[in-house]
Amino acid sequence: MNVAPRRRLSRMLVSLLVAVAVAYLATIGLLYFGPARLIYPAPPAQPAPAGYALIDLRTDDGLSLVAGHRPGREGMPTVLFFHGNGMVWPEGAWLMESLAARGHGVLLAEYRGYNGNPGRPAEQGLYSDARAALAWLERQGVPARDVVLVGLSVGSGPAVQLARETRPRAVVLVSPLASLPTAAAAAYPWLPTKWLVRDQYDNLAKLAGVEVPILILHGEADELIPLAHAQALARANPQTRLATFPGRGHNMAGDPAVQHTLIEFIGALLDQPAR
C-alpha cells in the first residue's frame, strides 16, 4: 500500500473515532443536563375524557395543576393513578375504566410540565404533585385509608413515596422500576449512568417501609424496565404480591389479564377493614 491510501485510511479512522466520541459525549450531556427532555418526554396535551371533572391541585411550592376526577359510589375506595412519563392524565381514563364502572372513584393525577401544566418535571417536583393530589382528596372527605395508589412505570415513584409518607388502603405498581439509575444502566450499559442520572426514584430502598398490601404487575418481556426490577421490589417487602405476565412488554396496563388481576386485587380490599 502506498502512502496516499494509508493517509486516507488514517484520516477516515480518525474521523470515525471523533464522531463516536462526539456522540458519546452528547449522550452524556443529554443525560446530565437535559433530563426533562430524555426522562420526561411529555406528549401533546389532550382534553378531559367524558365523566371526568377538571380539578385544581395546589402544590406546596406554589403551582396550580389541572388534573381529572371522577367520583365513585359511597363506601368504595378511590384510586389515585400516577401515569407513566410518556403519557398525560386523560390517557389514564381507559386504563381505569373498569374500576370506575365498578363504582370506584378515580383521580387521574397530573405532573408539572405535563398536559399544559406549569413547571418543569423532576423527581422532587413529582412527589410534591402527588402530595397535592392526595391532599385534594382529603379535602373532599376521602382520607388516605380509603385511597388505593396506582403507579405506572415512572409513576411508581410518586406512588411509593406517598405510601411511605401516609397510610393508603393499598399500593399497586404496574411495570415499576427499582430505581431510575438501575433502569438507565440497562438502557445505556456503555454509559456511567450511576453518576449521570440525578433523579433517583429509589423505590427499592423505600418499599420495605410500606406497611399496606402491595401488588406488583410486570410483563416478562418488558425490555424497557426488565422483570428483575419487579422481582427485586417484591423481595423487599413480604406484604407484596407479584404477578407476572408471559409475553407482555412494558405497555401492558390495558391488557385484559392485567386488568383482571388489578380489579381482583382491589375488589378483595372491600372485604378487608381499612387499617
C-alpha positions in Angstrom: 0.0 0.0 0.0 1.4 3.4 -1.0 1.5 6.4 1.3 -1.6 8.2 0.0 -4.1 5.4 0.6 -2.7 4.9 4.1 -3.1 8.5 4.9 -6.7 8.5 3.6 -7.5 5.4 5.8 -5.9 7.0 8.8 -8.0 10.2 8.3 -11.1 8.1 7.9 -10.4 6.2 11.2 -9.7 9.5 13.0 -12.9 11.0 11.7 -14.9 7.9 12.8 -13.3 8.0 16.3 -14.1 11.7 16.6 -17.7 11.1 15.5 -18.1 8.3 18.1 -16.6 10.4 20.8 -18.8 13.4 20.0 -22.0 11.1 20.0 -20.9 9.6 23.3 -20.3 13.0 25.0 -23.5 14.3 23.6 -25.4 11.4 25.1 -23.7 12.0 28.4 -24.6 15.7 28.2 -28.2 14.9 27.5 -28.5 12.6 30.4 -26.9 15.1 32.8 -28.1 18.4 31.6 -31.3 17.5 29.8 -33.3 15.0 31.9 -36.6 16.9 31.3 -36.4 16.0 27.6 -35.0 12.5 27.9 -36.7 11.2 31.1 -39.9 13.2 30.8 -40.9 13.3 27.2 -44.4 14.8 27.8 -46.7 14.3 24.8 -49.1 16.9 23.5 -52.0 18.0 25.8 -55.3 16.2 25.5 -58.8 17.2 26.5 -60.6 15.8 29.5 -62.4 12.5 28.8 -66.1 12.1 29.4 -67.1 11.6 33.0 -64.1 13.5 34.5 -64.2 16.9 36.0 -61.2 19.2 35.9 -59.8 19.9 39.3 -57.1 22.2 40.6 -54.2 20.7 42.6 -52.2 23.2 44.6 -48.6 22.1 45.3 -46.6 23.1 48.3 -44.2 25.1 46.0 -47.0 27.3 44.6 -48.0 25.6 41.4 -51.6 25.1 40.2 -52.0 21.8 38.3 -55.1 20.7 36.4 -56.0 17.0 36.8 -59.1 14.9 36.4 -61.5 13.4 38.9 -64.4 11.0 38.7 -66.4 10.4 41.9 -67.3 6.9 43.0 -70.1 5.4 44.9 -70.3 5.9 48.6 -68.2 3.4 50.5 -66.0 2.5 47.6 -62.2 3.2 47.7 -60.8 5.9 45.4 -58.0 5.0 43.0 -55.3 7.7 42.7 -53.5 7.0 39.5 -50.0 8.2 38.6 -49.2 7.7 34.9 -46.0 6.9 33.0 -43.6 9.5 31.7 -44.8 9.3 28.1 -48.5 9.9 28.9 -50.8 12.7 30.1 -53.6 12.3 32.6 -56.5 11.9 30.2 -54.9 8.7 28.8 -55.3 7.1 32.2 -59.1 7.1 31.8 -59.3 4.0 29.7 -56.9 2.1 32.0 -59.1 2.9 35.0 -62.5 2.5 33.2 -63.2 -1.0 34.6 -62.6 0.2 38.1 -64.7 3.3 37.6 -67.5 1.2 36.1 -67.5 -0.8 39.4 -68.1 2.3 41.4 -64.6 3.3 42.4 -63.7 6.9 42.5 -60.7 7.8 40.3 -58.3 10.7 40.5 -56.0 10.9 37.5 -53.1 12.9 38.9 -51.0 15.1 36.6 -47.5 16.3 36.9 -45.9 19.7 36.4 -44.9 20.4 32.8 -47.5 17.8 31.6 -50.8 18.4 29.7 -50.3 22.2 29.7 -49.5 22.5 33.4 -46.8 24.9 34.6 -43.4 23.9 35.9 -40.6 21.5 34.9 -40.8 17.8 35.8 -38.2 16.4 38.2 -38.3 13.8 41.0 -39.0 16.0 44.0 -41.5 18.0 41.9 -43.5 14.9 41.1 -43.5 14.0 44.7 -44.9 17.4 45.5 -47.5 16.9 42.8 -48.5 13.6 44.3 -49.0 15.1 47.7 -51.2 17.8 46.2 -53.4 15.1 44.7 -53.8 13.2 47.9 -54.4 16.5 49.8 -57.2 17.4 47.4 -58.9 14.0 48.1 -58.7 14.5 51.8 -60.3 17.9 51.4 -63.2 16.2 49.7 -63.6 13.8 52.6 -61.6 10.9 51.2 -58.9 10.0 53.7 -55.7 8.2 52.7 -57.0 4.9 54.2 -59.7 4.9 51.5 -57.3 5.5 48.7 -55.5 2.9 46.5 -52.3 4.3 45.0 -51.6 3.0 41.5 -48.3 3.9 39.8 -47.4 3.0 36.2 -43.8 2.9 35.2 -42.1 6.1 36.5 -45.4 6.8 38.2 -44.4 4.1 40.6 -42.0 6.6 42.1 -44.7 9.0 43.4 -46.9 6.1 44.4 -44.2 4.5 46.6 -43.2 7.9 48.0 -46.7 8.6 49.1 -47.1 5.2 50.6 -44.0 5.8 52.7 -45.4 9.2 53.9 -49.0 8.2 54.5 -51.0 5.0 55.0 -53.2 4.3 52.0 -55.5 1.4 51.6 -53.1 -0.4 49.3 -50.5 0.2 46.6 -50.4 -1.2 43.0 -47.3 -0.8 40.9 -47.5 -1.6 37.2 -44.3 -2.1 35.2 -42.4 -0.4 38.1 -38.7 0.5 38.3 -36.4 -0.4 41.2 -34.6 2.9 40.7 -34.1 5.2 37.8 -30.2 4.7 37.7 -30.7 1.0 37.5 -33.2 1.3 34.6 -30.9 3.8 32.9 -27.9 1.4 33.3 -29.9 -1.3 31.5 -30.9 1.0 28.7 -27.4 2.6 28.3 -24.9 -0.1 29.6 -22.0 1.8 27.9 -22.5 5.0 29.9 -21.6 5.8 33.6 -25.3 6.3 34.4 -24.8 6.0 38.1 -23.1 9.4 38.2 -25.2 11.0 35.4 -28.8 10.4 36.4 -29.8 12.9 39.1 -33.4 11.8 39.6 -33.3 8.6 41.6 -36.8 7.2 42.2 -35.3 4.7 44.6 -38.4 2.6 45.1 -36.3 -0.4 46.2 -34.9 1.5 49.2 -38.4 2.8 50.2 -40.7 -0.1 49.6 -39.6 -2.0 52.7 -41.1 0.7 54.8 -44.5 0.5 53.3 -47.0 -1.3 55.7 -50.0 -1.9 53.5 -50.9 -4.5 50.9 -48.8 -4.2 47.7 -49.5 -5.6 44.2 -46.8 -5.5 41.5 -47.8 -6.3 37.9 -44.9 -6.8 35.4 -44.5 -8.1 31.9 -42.0 -10.9 31.5 -41.0 -9.5 28.1 -40.5 -5.9 29.3 -37.4 -4.6 27.6 -37.6 -1.0 28.9 -37.8 -2.0 32.6 -36.8 -5.6 32.9 -38.6 -8.1 35.1 -35.7 -8.1 37.5 -36.9 -4.7 38.8 -40.2 -6.1 39.9 -38.6 -9.2 41.4 -36.2 -7.1 43.5 -39.1 -4.9 44.7 -41.2 -7.9 45.6 -38.3 -9.3 47.7 -38.0 -6.0 49.6 -41.4 -6.3 51.3 -43.1 -9.5 52.5 -46.6 -7.9 52.0 -46.0 -7.8 48.2 -47.8 -10.0 45.7 -46.0 -10.2 42.4 -48.0 -11.1 39.3 -46.0 -11.6 36.0 -47.4 -11.9 32.5 -45.6 -14.0 29.9 -45.1 -12.3 26.5 -46.2 -8.9 27.8 -43.9 -5.9 27.3 -43.8 -2.6 29.1 -47.0 -1.1 27.8 -49.3 -3.8 29.1 -51.5 -1.9 31.6 -54.6 -2.2 29.4 -54.1 -6.0 28.7 -57.3 -7.9 29.8 -55.2 -10.3 32.0 -53.5 -7.4 33.8 -56.8 -5.6 34.2 -58.4 -8.7 35.7 -55.6 -9.1 38.3 -55.8 -5.4 39.2 -59.6 -5.5 39.6 -59.5 -8.7 41.6 -56.9 -7.3 44.0 -58.7 -4.0 44.6 -62.1 -5.8 44.9 -60.7 -8.0 47.6 -59.9 -4.9 49.7 -63.6 -4.4 50.1 -63.7 -7.5 52.3 -60.9 -6.2 54.5 -61.3 -3.3 57.0 -59.2 -0.2 56.3 -56.2 -0.1 58.7 
